[in-house]
Amino acid sequence: MMDELDQLEMKVLNLKQEFREKASKVLSINQVAKLTVFEHRFQGEIQRMIKEARQRGLQNRPFMKPE
């Protein structure tokens, strides 16, 4: 299971690197920098939204009594 996770993480890293290499061929250095900042902020925003959705989900669950 850990090997699978490691392989998936490596695949994600390789895809990110490939994307940046291709982007740098068509974008200026300034545009690549802006893209990098955008990606970082976007990831943070997605994580924040997921956290808020989870919290709302927990708050909206009916209280269950142990049997």
VOLOZA-714257 format. One record per atom (N, C-alpha, C, CB): residue in three letters; x, y, z. Coordinates in pm, whole numbers, plus 50000, padded with zeros to 5 digits. Atoms other than C-alpha are relative to their C-alpha. Glycine has a CB too. Layout:
N
AlaXYZ/...
***
This chain:
67
Met500824988150000/Met500005000050000/Met500875012650000/Met499074999950120/Met499114988449996/Met502815024350085/Met500745001649867/Met501014998650116/Asp499344999250130/Asp504555015449760/Asp499095006749897/Asp500404986049951/Glu500974993850091/Glu501395025049572/Glu499935015050023/Glu498614993750017/Leu500064985849965/Leu501205058049757/Leu501255007249953/Leu499825001750151/Asp498744994050045/Asp504865065249688/Asp500025001649848/Asp501194991550044/Gln500034999450146/Gln504355057449320/Gln499075011049952/Gln499564986649942/Leu500944989450038/Leu501335080449299/Leu500585013850028/Leu498684998250074/Glu499384987249967/Glu503185108549474/Glu501095003549899/Glu500584999850142/Met498954997750098/Met506115104349234/Met499395003849865/Met500894987449985/Lys500664996850126/Lys503735104948938/Lys499495014450000/Lys498834990249975/Val500494986249988/Val502155137349062/Val501165009849986/Val499275002150135/Leu498834991250009/Leu505575153249107/Leu500545000849857/Leu501114995250094/Asn499525000250138/Asn506645142448759/Asn499075007749907/Asn500134985649951/Leu500964992650082/Leu503455156248605/Leu500115015050024/Leu498574995250029/Lys499824985849969/Lys503935189348785/Lys501245005649933/Lys500075002350151/Gln498754995650061/Gln507515191648663/Gln499835001149848/Gln501154990350034/Glu500234999850144/Glu506475183148307/Glu499145012049960/Glu499334987049955/Phe500874988650027/Phe503725209448320/Phe500795013150005/Phe498855000450100/Arg499214987749987/Arg506135236248441/Arg501005001649886/Arg500765000250135/Glu499074999450112/Glu508665227448172/Glu499295004449873/Glu500674986349978/Lys500764996150120/Lys506025230047900/Lys499515014450011/Lys498804990549979/Ala500484986449981/Ala504605262148049/Ala501135010049978/Ala499405001750140/Ser498874990750015/Ser508065278048057/Ser500415001949855/Ser501204995150081/Lys499694998750143/Lys508365272147682/Lys499095010149931/Lys499884986549931/Val500954990950065/Val505315293647605/Val499705012550083/Val498724992849971/Leu500254988549913/Leu505155317647901/Leu501305007250033/Leu499294995650130/Ser498844992449956/Ser507495345448006/Ser500334996050143/Ser499755015449988/Ile499615003049862/Ile509395342548334/Ile498995006250097/Ile501435005450029/Asn500984993449915/Asn506955367448485/Asn498694992150004/Asn499755014449950/Gln501235007750006/Gln503975346848369/Gln500134986750076/Gln499614997449855/Val499775012549927/Val505485314748507/Val499965002750150/Val501384993649960/Ala500024996349858/Ala506005332248841/Ala498565002350047/Ala500855012750025/Lys501404997549965/Lys502375344148843/Lys499224986950005/Lys499355009749898/Leu500665013050001/Leu501205309048755/Leu500334992250127/Leu500414992049876/Thr499585007049880/Thr503215294649043/Thr499305005450123/Thr501515001050017/Val500704993749886/Val501725319549289/Val498524996249996/Val500165015649996/Phe501415003850014/Phe498245312449152/Phe499774985650046/Phe499545001749855/Glu500155014149963/Glu498705274749190/Glu500044998350152/Glu501104991549935/His499865000949854/His499825278849551/His498755005350070/His501255007850047/Arg501184994149938/Arg496925301749641/Arg498754991549973/Arg499785014349949/Phe501155008250037/Phe494425280049455/Phe499944987450085/Phe500064996349850/Gln499945012249918/Gln495545248749641/Gln499555003150143/Gln501434994150000/Gly500404996049866/Gly495175267149972/Gly498515002850010/Gly500785012350043/Glu501424997050002/Glu491715279249877/Glu499174987249994/Glu499665009149881/Ile500705012850010/Ile490605244149780/Ile500034992950136/Ile500644991149890/Gln499895006549869/Gln491905230350112/Gln499105006850102/Gln501465000250049/Arg500874992649908/Arg490055257750301/Arg498544996449976/Arg500215015249985/Met501395003250034/Met486815250150116/Met499644985850045/Met499785001449849/Ile500245013849957/Ile487145212850187/Ile499834999550152/Ile501154990849955/Lys500074999749853/Lys487775219750556/Lys498655005750046/Lys501165008450059/Glu501284994049963/Glu484715242350576/Glu498844990649969/Glu499815013349928/Ala501065009350037/Ala482545216850395/Ala499934988550099/Ala500214994749857/Arg499985010849901/Arg483645189650634/Arg499415004650132/Arg501434994850022/Gln500524994849874/Gln482885211550933/Gln498495001849992/Gln500665013350035/Arg501454998550017/Arg479425219850796/Arg499334986350001/Arg499675007649870/Gly500555013550003/Gly478835183050730/Gly499894994050138/Gly500834991049913/Leu500045005249863/Leu479695174051087/Leu498955007250082/Leu501375001350067/Gln500984992349924/Gln477475201651222/Gln498584996249960/Gln500225014949979/Asn501345003150048/Asn474505190651010/Asn499594985550026/Asn499935002849852/Arg500345013949970/Arg474675154251117/Arg499164999350126/Arg501264991450015/Pro500795001549877/Pro471995143751365/Pro500824992850105/Pro498694992149972/Phe499305006449889/Phe473265133651703/Phe499554985650010/Phe499765007650133/Met500345014149992/Met473415096051726/Met500384994950140/Met500734991749888/Lys499765005649868/Lys473075079152063/Lys500654986349986/Lys498684999050081/Pro499405013450006/Pro475315049252126/Pro498974989550041/Pro501254999150092/Glu500975010849970/Glu473405016552133/Glu500464991650115/Glu499784991249879/
***
